[in-house]
Amino acid sequence: MGAIHVRTPKNFVLEERLERYASAIEAAPEGYAGRWREACATAGGAAFARLHLDLGCGKGTYLVERARREPDTLFIGMDQEPICIAYAAQRICEAELRNAVVVPRSAQSLGSLFAAAELDAITMNFPTPCPKARHAKRRLVYVDNLLSYRPLLADGGTVTLRTDSKPLRDYALGQFTAAGFQTIWTSDDVRADHPEHPETEYERRTCEMGAVVYGICATPGADPTHEQVAAGRSQEKS
């Protein structure tokens, strides 16, 4: 999430794009913690039934398609790369969606953006694997990061990882266990097994070259023991 710099296309003026599509960007999201469903509802309309976080939303292809399919769910796309925020906001505006918004923040901000048990789902699409052992803490599926997601999830809430890196998916299996999550499903071909997940731009390009999408979906179980967490922290690099 934001770990890879996104190149600025020719004739792309970032400030102009951000201003043009500002209606889909929440620049001060901290003030919405605990009230996203109500605050983002249309005037006079009912609060959204569910809240789904697309963590590291990239250019918003997945975010927009999921929001189209699930109008009763509020989708929040988060990314710390300004160019990605601009593209995702543009897609939201052009699709005239009222159930999607993007926030320019990193994963480290989650605790200040959402209240306890506020999120129904977190999706991580093709996060940077950070394969070097010294960079383990940067992985969105590192045990300490997974522990930080737990209190934000509602009962039955889920965390889903989709990746073209089998080593990262396999590493994540151990990290989810270490963080006290229960696996709902794993897949060696998410596109075939779970078509409810639309493609991202990155996914489309890599799959055209023969890549496979691996995945895991898990939900919080009993609180992990200190021994479980320690085992996760000592797990081999992906």
N, C-alpha and C positions, 0 to 999 in steps of 0.2 A: 504494500500500500504506500504509494508515493516513493518507493525505494528506487525505482527506475525513472530517470528523467524523461519526460515526454517532449519530443522535439516540437518546436513551434513551426507550423506550416508557413509557407510563403504567403505574404499579404494577410497574415493572421494578426490582428491587433487585440491582444488579450483584454486590456482595459475596456475597449469598446464592446467586446463580446460579453464581458461580465456585467456591464451596465445595461446592455440591451435585454439580457435575459435574467435580470436581477429578481424578477417576480418568482422565479423558481429556486432562488438561493436564499438560505437563511444564514445571514452573516453573524447573528448573535443567538445561536441556538441554546446557550446555557439557560436562558430565561424560559425555555419550554419544558424543562425537566419535570416529569410527572403529569403533564397536561398536553402532550403532543396530539392525542386523538381528538380532543375537543378544540384545541387552538387552531388546528389545520382544517377543521371541517368547514364546509361552505356555510355562508351566513344563513342561519335559521335551520341548518341541516343537522342530522344526528351525528354523533361522534363516530369515528371509524371503529370498526369491530376489532381490528387487529393492527399491530405495529410491527413492521418488518424492516430490519436494518441491512442494507447492502454495504458491507464493510470493505472499502477499497473499490468503489463503484466504477472506476475508470471513466470511460466516455459515456456511460449510461445506457448502453444497448440493452443489457439484461434488466436493469431497473425499469426502463420504460415499458418493455414488453410484459414483465410481471405485473406492473401497475395497470396496464390495459386489461389483463386477464382477471384481475382481482380488484374490482372497484371499491369493495368494502374494506380494503386494507390500505393503510397509509404506509407508503414506502419512503424510507429515508436513505439516500445515497451519501456515503461519506468518503471523502478523499482529500488528501493534503496537497495534491498536485493542482495548481490553479487552472491549467489548460484542461484537465479532465473535468473539473467543476464547470468550466465554461461550456464544453461540449455537452455534458450531461444536462445542464440547465437548458441549453438550446433544444435538445431533443424533447425535454418535458414540455416546453412552451409550444413547440411545433406540433406536438401530439395533443395539445390542449388538455393535459391531464390535471386533475384537481386532487389527486391522491399520491403525488410524488413531489419530493423536494430534495435538494442537495445541501450539504453543509461542508464547508472547507475546514475540516479538522482531521487529526490523526487518531489512531486507536487509543492512544494514551489519554484522550479526552473523554472517553465513554462515561466514566464515573460522574462527570459534571454535566453530562447531557441528558442522562436518563435516570429516572427514579427506580427504586427497587421493584422488581417484578413487572416492569413496564414493557419489555420487549417480548414479542411472541416468537420471533425468529431472527437469527443472524445468519447471513450468507456471506461466504468468503470465496470469491471467484478468482482462481488463478493468482493467488498472492505470490510475491517474490519468495522463492524457496530459501534464500539465504543459506546455502549449503555449508559454508565454513563454520566449524564448531564454535569459534569465538563470536559468531553472529547469531547463535541460537536464540537469544532473548528477543531478537527482532522478528522472529517468526510469529505470525498471528496465532499459530497453533501451539506455541510454547506453553508449557504447563502453567506458568504464572499468569500468562495472558488469558488462558482458558479459565483460570480461577477468578479473574477479574470480571469475566462475562457472567458467571453463575448468578450473582445476586441481582443482576439486571433482567434475568429471564423469568417470565411468568411460569406458573405450573404447566408442565408439558411443553415448555419452550424448547426450541431446537437450535443447534449450531450446525451448519452444513458447509463442508469444504468441497470445492471442485478444483481439480488441478490436473495438469498434464504431466506432473512429476510423480511417478509411482513411489520413489523413495520418500517424498514429502508426505504422501498419503499414508504410507506404512509407518513413518515416524509419528504422524498425527494419531494413529491408532493407539500407540503407547502413551502419548501425551493426554489424550482424552481419558484413558483409564486412570492415569496418574492424578488427573484433576477431578475424579469422581463422576465422570459422565458414563452413561449407559448407551451403547451403540444401538441405533435404530436400524440402520442399514449401511453396508459398504458395497462398493461397486467397482468393477474393473472396466465398465463401459456405461458411464452415467447417461450418455446421450440415448442409449438404447433402453436402459433400465428405468430412467426417470425423465421422460420427455416433458414433464411439467417445468423443467428448467430450460429456459430459452438460451440460445447461443449468445456469447459475447463476440465482439469483433475479433479479439485475440483468438478465441476458440475457433472461429470460422477459418481463420488463416492457417492455424496450426493443424486443424483436422484435415484441411485440404491437402496438407503435406503428409498425412498419414498418422498424425498424433492421436492418442487415445485419452479420453477424459476419465480420470479416477475420482472417486468420491467417498465421503463418509458423512453420515448424519447422526448426531448424538443429542442426548438430553441429560440434564443434571440428575444424578442419582444421589446416594448418601454422601455426606461430606467425606472427602478423602482423609486418610490418616497421614500423619507426618511422614511415615515411611513411604507411602505411595507418592507423595509429592517429591520427596528426596530422590526416589527412584526415577521419576520423570526428569528431574533436573540433571541427573547423571546419565541420561539416555544417550546413546551414540548419535553422532551427527547424521543428518539425513543424506 
